Structure formats: C-alpha cells, structure tokens
C-alpha cells in the first residue's frame, strides 16, 4: 500500500488528475456494462465498417491521448472491480471524447486455442496510429466491429 502511494506521489499533477478521473470513469463504465445494453452504451458513437482510416492528430492531441491511455491502464490495475479491456476502452473513449480528441475502439474475436469450440473477445482503443488500451495481444483478434468518435 505504501509503495502505491509513493508511486502516486511521483506522478505529475496532470497524471494524478487523469488517474483519478480514469478510476472514477472505470467504475462508472463497469457499472454501466452490468446494467445497460451495449447498444445504449455506444449510441453516441458512430459504427464503422472494419476498414476505417486513421485520423491524424496534432502533437498536443496525441500527447494528451497517450496520457489518457496510460491513466486508464494504470487505474485499471488498481480497481477492486474487474476493469477488463471493454471497460478500459469505454473509459478511454469517454475521457478522449470529453477532450474533443477523435479515435476508435475495436471489438475483436478469436478462437480459444485451449478450448475447441470457444471464442474469446477483446476490445482496444486507438488514436492516430497508437493503441492506447488493450494493445497486448490485439493482433490475435479479428475485428468484428469498430466504433468512432470525433472528427470525420
């Protein structure tokens, strides 16, 4: 516990604010996933075909997006509730949309190699050409749905 507090203290003030915001939004998104339909959760987003083009961001937007991604990932590691990939993607989307930074989040599926007839799902968020949340292992999944927000 003391080590976690020391790590938090070492963060910049902007990183601390983003961490606390991410922590709260992760909780809200987890509760929302458990109580609200996915269609309703994503109704403010545009649903895209699988072949979306990358929206380029300026340096300041990209820096902010990267900080948001780090904050969400960092906060997700410390929540007492499950903050898996979909919760993280939705939290990052909300935080980025609030800052008018465009991006996408992807839903993918893959066959579970350990169990013959089982599918695995994964979600990840991306701004520009940088994956912010869910980067680990995303390449194993086939994109089945893409949701975007921001600039066209």
C-alpha positions as CSV (number, residue, x, y, z in Angstrom):
1,X,0.0,0.0,0.0
2,X,2.8,2.4,0.9
3,X,4.5,1.7,-2.4
4,X,1.4,2.5,-4.3
5,X,1.1,5.8,-2.5
6,X,4.7,6.6,-3.2
7,X,4.2,5.8,-6.9
8,X,1.1,8.1,-7.0
9,X,3.0,10.9,-5.4
10,X,5.7,10.7,-8.0
11,X,3.2,11.4,-10.8
12,X,2.9,14.9,-12.2
13,X,-0.2,16.8,-11.2
14,X,-1.8,16.2,-14.7
15,X,-1.1,12.5,-14.4
16,X,-2.7,12.4,-10.9
17,X,-5.8,14.2,-12.2
18,X,-6.1,11.8,-15.1
19,X,-5.6,8.8,-12.9
20,X,-8.4,9.9,-10.5
21,X,-10.7,10.7,-13.5
22,X,-9.9,7.3,-15.1
23,X,-10.5,5.5,-11.8
24,X,-14.0,7.0,-11.4
25,X,-14.9,6.5,-15.1
26,X,-13.7,2.9,-15.0
27,X,-16.2,2.3,-12.1
28,X,-19.0,4.1,-13.9
29,X,-18.3,2.1,-17.1
30,X,-18.1,-1.2,-15.2
31,X,-21.5,-0.5,-13.6
32,X,-22.9,0.6,-17.0
33,X,-21.8,-2.6,-18.7
34,X,-23.5,-4.6,-16.0
35,X,-26.8,-2.7,-16.1
36,X,-27.2,-1.1,-19.6
37,X,-27.3,-2.7,-23.0
38,X,-24.2,-2.4,-25.2
39,X,-26.3,-0.7,-27.9
40,X,-27.3,2.0,-25.5
41,X,-23.7,2.4,-24.2
42,X,-22.5,3.0,-27.8
43,X,-25.4,5.1,-29.2
44,X,-23.3,8.3,-29.1
45,X,-20.6,6.7,-31.2
46,X,-20.5,6.1,-34.9
47,X,-20.4,2.5,-36.0
48,X,-17.9,1.9,-38.8
49,X,-17.2,-0.8,-41.3
50,X,-14.0,-2.7,-40.4
51,X,-11.9,-0.6,-42.8
52,X,-11.5,2.7,-41.1
53,X,-8.9,5.3,-41.9
54,X,-6.6,6.6,-39.2
55,X,-7.4,10.1,-38.1
56,X,-4.2,12.0,-37.7
57,X,-3.8,14.1,-34.6
58,X,-1.6,17.0,-33.8
59,X,1.3,16.6,-31.3
60,X,-0.7,18.1,-28.4
61,X,-3.7,15.8,-29.1
62,X,-1.5,12.8,-29.4
63,X,0.3,13.6,-26.2
64,X,-3.0,14.0,-24.3
65,X,-4.4,10.8,-25.8
66,X,-1.3,8.9,-24.7
67,X,-1.6,10.3,-21.2
68,X,-5.2,9.3,-21.1
69,X,-4.3,5.8,-22.3
70,X,-1.6,5.4,-19.6
71,X,-4.0,6.8,-16.9
72,X,-6.8,4.3,-17.8
73,X,-4.4,1.4,-17.9
74,X,-2.7,2.4,-14.6
75,X,-6.0,3.0,-12.9
76,X,-7.5,-0.3,-14.2
77,X,-4.7,-2.2,-12.4
78,X,-5.8,-0.8,-9.1
79,X,-9.6,-1.1,-9.2
80,X,-11.2,-3.6,-6.8
81,X,-13.7,-4.4,-9.5
82,X,-12.9,-6.1,-12.9
83,X,-11.7,-3.5,-15.3
84,X,-11.1,-5.7,-18.4
85,X,-10.5,-4.5,-21.9
86,X,-14.0,-3.3,-22.7
87,X,-14.3,-1.3,-19.6
88,X,-10.9,0.3,-20.4
89,X,-11.8,1.0,-24.0
90,X,-15.1,2.7,-23.0
91,X,-13.4,4.7,-20.2
92,X,-10.7,5.9,-22.6
93,X,-13.4,6.8,-25.2
94,X,-15.3,8.9,-22.7
95,X,-12.2,10.7,-21.5
96,X,-11.0,11.4,-25.0
97,X,-14.4,12.5,-26.3
98,X,-14.6,14.9,-23.4
99,X,-11.3,16.5,-24.6
100,X,-12.5,16.5,-28.3
101,X,-9.8,14.0,-29.3
102,X,-11.1,11.7,-32.0
103,X,-10.4,8.0,-32.0
104,X,-11.8,4.5,-32.4
105,X,-12.3,1.4,-30.3
106,X,-12.4,-2.0,-31.8
107,X,-14.1,-5.3,-30.8
108,X,-12.5,-8.5,-31.9
109,X,-13.0,-12.2,-31.6
110,X,-10.7,-15.2,-31.8
111,X,-11.0,-18.9,-31.3
112,X,-9.7,-20.1,-28.0
113,X,-6.8,-22.4,-28.7
114,X,-7.2,-24.2,-25.4
115,X,-10.9,-25.0,-25.8
116,X,-12.0,-26.2,-29.3
117,X,-15.5,-24.6,-29.5
118,X,-14.9,-21.4,-27.5
119,X,-14.5,-17.9,-28.7
120,X,-12.5,-15.1,-27.0
121,X,-13.3,-11.4,-27.3
122,X,-11.2,-8.4,-26.9
123,X,-11.5,-4.6,-27.1
124,X,-8.9,-2.0,-27.7
125,X,-8.9,1.8,-28.2
126,X,-6.7,3.8,-30.6
127,X,-6.0,7.4,-31.5
128,X,-4.0,8.1,-34.6
129,X,-1.8,5.1,-35.1
130,X,-1.2,4.5,-31.4
131,X,-3.2,1.8,-29.4
132,X,-4.0,3.3,-26.1
133,X,-5.7,0.4,-24.2
134,X,-5.8,-3.3,-24.9
135,X,-2.7,-3.4,-27.1
136,X,-1.3,-6.6,-25.7
137,X,-2.5,-9.5,-27.9
138,X,-4.9,-7.4,-30.0
139,X,-3.3,-8.7,-33.2
140,X,-4.6,-12.2,-32.4
141,X,-8.2,-11.0,-32.8
142,X,-10.3,-10.4,-35.9
143,X,-12.1,-7.1,-35.8
144,X,-15.9,-7.5,-35.9
145,X,-16.9,-4.0,-35.0
146,X,-15.4,-0.6,-34.9
147,X,-16.8,2.5,-33.1
148,X,-15.5,6.0,-33.5
149,X,-16.0,9.5,-32.2
150,X,-14.7,12.9,-33.1
151,X,-13.6,14.3,-36.4
152,X,-14.6,12.6,-39.6
